[in-house]
Amino acid sequence: MNPLKSVPGTIIAGFVLAIIILLLTGDNPMTAMGAAKGSSIIIWLHVFAGIIWIGLLYYFNFVQVPALADAMNDDGGPGGAGITKYVAPRALFWFRWGALATWLTGAAFLLHSAKGSLAGAFMLGMGGENVNAYNMTIGIGVWLGTIMLFNVWVLIWPNQKKILGMVEASADEIAKAKNIAFMASRSNTLMSIPLIMSMVGAGHGFFM
């Protein structure tokens, strides 16, 4: 069976290939559960989940929302029913669980990391006598990511269920839901830019 013919098969094959590359490039699998190796595996999963989350966030804002607006303004066109019925629910599934996986793996990395701590990040590095630059930099990303996760699960997803007809809602409730979901999604897009700066900066000398 060709693994590329299914999404789970493709993902599993990708992880298998990554492990083969890891073994072939000389890393000793016996040390894979050491502190450094453990942190590397966690951050690898964190980045993988983050690409799913932010990639879909950008898809919604840069592609789907403008395309649906064009479809609604095109009187002779096919409309956007296919996207709202088949594409959006599936994209939202990967979107919301990617967001949660990103946050959980990020928290796990900070709990496991020797460079910083989860509590220190939430305190923006100001929990001791001196400011911890790493915790401050990564902490800004942690706070932004936490707010974005809240927006996904508390504002975007419940309101999208009304918009897509997954739960019953009146016309007024759907109109309100569209505005809330739209503004929460756009806010997340805005916050994702300094979020990426913080995450990259923490590993490369603080704020780029």
N, C-alpha and C positions, 0 to 999 in steps of 0.2 A: 504493500500500500504506500502510495506516495504521500509523505507527510505534508507536502506543500498544498495539498488539496483541502486542508482544513486549517482553521486558525490555531486550535490547540496543538495540532501536529507540527505546524510551523514554529510555534513558540518553543515547544519541547525540543525540536531539532536544533533551534538556535542555541538553547542552553547546552545541549549535548556538544555542539560544535565549539562553544566557548570553553567547555571543560576539556575537550580534546586539545585545544590550543594551549590552555593552561598547563596541561601535562607535557605537551611536546616542547614547550619553551623552557622547561627545566625546573619549574616549581615543584617542590617536594610535597606530595599530597599528605604526608604524615604531619606537616606543620600547618595544615589548612585550618585547624581549629585554634591556632594561637591567636593572641590578641591582635596583631597586625593583620593577619590573614582574615580573621573574623570581621574586623572593621572594613576591610576591602570588599568582602562579600556583601556585607550589609549596604555599603555605599553604592555598590554595583546595582543591587536590587532597588535602592532608593532612586538612582538615576533612571533606571529602566521604567519604574512606575511613574516617575515624574515626567518622562517623555510622553507616556500615554496620556497623563492628565493634562499637561500644558498643551500638548499637540492637539488634543480634542477641544480644549478651550479656544485655541486659535482657529481651529476649523469652524467652530460655531460662530465666532465673531467675524472672521475674515471671509468665510465661504457661505455657510448655511443661511445665516440671517440675511445678508444682502441678496442671496439667490432667491430666498422665499419672498422678499420684498419685491423683487423684479417679477417673480411669477404671479404675484397678486395683481400687479399693474399691467400684466400682459393678458388682455381680454381674449385673444385667440390662442393662447398658449395652453400647455397641458396642466398648468397649475402646480401647486406644491403638495398635493395629497399623498403622492408616493413617498416624498421625503418625510412628511410628518407621520405617516403610518408605518413605514418600514425602516427608514434610516435613523431618524431621531431617537426612537426608543432604544435601539441597539447602541447608538453612540453615547447616549446618556448612561447606559449600563456601564460601559467601559470608563466613562468620564467620572462617575461618582465613586466607583470602586478603585479606580486609579488614584483619585484624590486621597482616599482613605489609606491605601497602601503606601503612597508617597509620605504621608504624615507619619504613619506607624514605623516605617523603615528609617525615616529621618530621626525620630525619637529613639529608636533602638540604637542607631549609630552613636548618638550623643551619650546614651547610657553606657555604651561599650567603649567609647573613645577615650584615649589618654590625653587628647588635646583640650577637651572641653567637657561640659556636662549639660544635661538637659535643664536642670535648675538654674545653672549659671547662664545659660542662653536665655531663659525666660526673664532673668534679672538683668539682661543686657550687659553681663560681665561686671556688674557693680555690686556683687555680693561680698567682696572681700575688701581688704585695705586698699588695694590697687585695682584699677580697671583692667580686666582681662580682655585684650583686644580681640582675640579669637571669639570668645563668648559674645562680645558685643556685636561683632560682624555677623556671626552665624545666628545670633539671637534676633536680629532684625528680620532675617529670613524666616526664623521660627515663628515670630509673631505674625508676619505677613501670611505665611502658609497656614497658620491656625485660623486666622480671619477668613482666608479663602476657603478653607475646609468647611467652616461654619456656613459660609455663603452657599456652598455646593449642597450641603445636606439639609439646611434649614430654610433657605430662600429659593434656590434654583430648582432642586428636584421636586419638592412638594408643589410648587407652582407649575412646573412643566407637566406634572401629572394632570392638572386641570386643563392646561392648554391642549394636551394631546388626547384628552377624553378618557384618560385612565380612571379618573374619578369624576363624579357628577359635579357640575358647576354651572351657575347661571351665566348669561352673557356678560353681565357686569363683573362677576367674579373672574371670568376668563380674561376680560380686558385688564382688570387690576393685576391678575397673575402675570400677564404678558409684560407689564411694566416692571413689576418687582423682579421677575426672572431676568429681564433684559438689563436692568440697572446693576443687579448683582453680578451678572456675567461680565458686563463692561468694567465694573469695579475690579473684578478678579484679573481681567486683562491688564488694566492699569497697574495693579499691584504686582503682577508677575514680572514686570520689567525690573524694578528694584529688588524683587525676590531673587531673580537670577543673578543680579549683580552681587548680592550678599552671599549667595551660595558659592559662586565662582571666586569671589574675593577672599572668602575665609580660607580657601585652599591655596591661594596664590598671592599672599602678601597683604591681605585685608583691603577690601574695596578696590580691586583691580590694581 
